[in-house]
């Protein structure tokens, strides 16, 4: 499965040279454990789904800067990972942990298969079955080496950048 990680465009050179490093986010669980990882989303054939988190980041951070997406393949060496809705992971990280690729695919594999997503251009909502695609995230605790990055998706140019 391919994943996409969004970050500010000014981080691009550093990421292509040094890879994607995990960062810490405060957990909302009662134990108060922080989660350290790389926040990403399944890369699909649907441009709207791929850009969901980019749009969310711009709104939440109230930042109109450009974000670039880094596409890489999820590998067995990335496990254990967290996967599910961002609220579920924050509140109950132990219930959102997957120890192997097989375990992850057993729960979410069908939801993000090309067959189930290649679709939905005619659907009004992105919510199907058990997953709200807009709330879904994967957190990988390990660094992603630069050689694993398959593609960089550049955000639109701002008016200031156009001549």
N, C-alpha and C positions, 0 to 999 in steps of 0.2 A: 504494500500500500504506500502511495506517495502522500507526503504531508507538506503543508506550507506554513512557514513561520513569517509573520509580518514584523518589521521593525522600521524605524525612521531611516529614510534614504541615506542620511549622512553616516550611517553605520556600515554601509555596503562594502567599502574597501577593506575595512577591518575584518568583517565577517568572511569575505572571500580569501583573505590572507590567513586568519587565525581560527576560523570556524565560528559556530554559534555556541556561546557559553550560557550555562544555566544561571538564572537569577532567582532571588528569594522573593516570595509573596506571602504575606501574612495569611494564615489560615483562620477561618471562622469557626473551627471545631472547638468543642469544649476543652480539649486538651491544649489548644493554643499552639500546636506545632506549626512552624512555618513550612511551606512547601518550596523546595528549590528545584527548578527545572526550566525547560524550554517549552514555552506555550505554542502549540501549533494546532492545525486543523487538517482533516483529510482533504487532499487536493483532488478535485473532481472535474468532470467535463462541464460543470455548470458554473459559469463565471460569477453569477450572483452569489452562490454558496462560497466560492473561493474568496470573494471580496467582503464577506460578512464581517469577519474580525477586523479587517482594515478599517471598515466604516465605523465599527464599534470603538476602536482605539481612538479615532479622530474625535468622536463625540465625547467619550468618557474623559479624555485628556484635554478636551477643548483646544485641540491643536490642529491647525490647518496645514501642517507640513505634509510632505509626501512620504508615503511608506512604501518600501519594497518588500516583495514576498520572496522567500527562499524555499525552493522545492527540493525535497530530499526523500529518500526511501526509508520507511520504518524497517528496522532490522531486529533480529532476535537479540542482538547484543544491547539494544536499547532498554530492554526489560529489566526490572519491573517498571511499569508506567502507570500513570493515572489516566482514566478516560471516562467521559460522561459529561453531564451538564456542568457548567462552571460553578453553579451554586452547590450541586451535589458533591463535587470534589472538595470545595472549600469547607462545607459543613461536615462531610463524612468521608475524609480521604481514605480511610481504611477499607471502606466499602467500594471505592472506586479504583482500587489497585488491581492490576493485571500482571501476573508473573511470567506469562509467555505469550508469544504471538498466537499460538493455537487457542489459548484461553480468551484472548481479546477477540479473535475472529468468531469464536463460538457465540459471543454476545452481540458484537457490532458488525461482523463481516458482511452480512447480507444488506444491512442498512446503507453501507457505503460501496457496494459493488457497482461496477459500471452499468449493469442491467437495471438496478433499482433507481439510479440517479440520472441516467441518460435521458430521460423522461420529460420530466416534470416541468417542461417549459410552459405547459398549459395550466398548471396548477396555480391557484391564487395564493395558497399558503405553503410555506416550506416545512410544515409539520406533517409527518407521516408516521403512522405506527407508533413506536415507542420513543422516537427521537425527535426533538425539536432541533433541526439542523443549525439554527441560529445560536443556540445555547451550548452546542457541543464543543468540547476541547480535548486535546491530548497533551499531557505534560510528560516530557521525557527528562529524567534526572541527569543524563549524561551529556557531555559536550558532543556536538556534531562536527566532525572534521570537515575542513573545506573541500576535500576531494569527494565528499558525499553529496555536495550540492549539485543538483542536476540542471537547475534553471533559476534565473532571477526574473521575477515579474516586476516591472517598473510601474510605479504609480503614474497617473496622468501628470502632465506638465502644468505648473501653475502659470497664471497670467504673467507673473513677474519674470518667469523663465523664457517666455515667448518673445521673439523679436520680430 
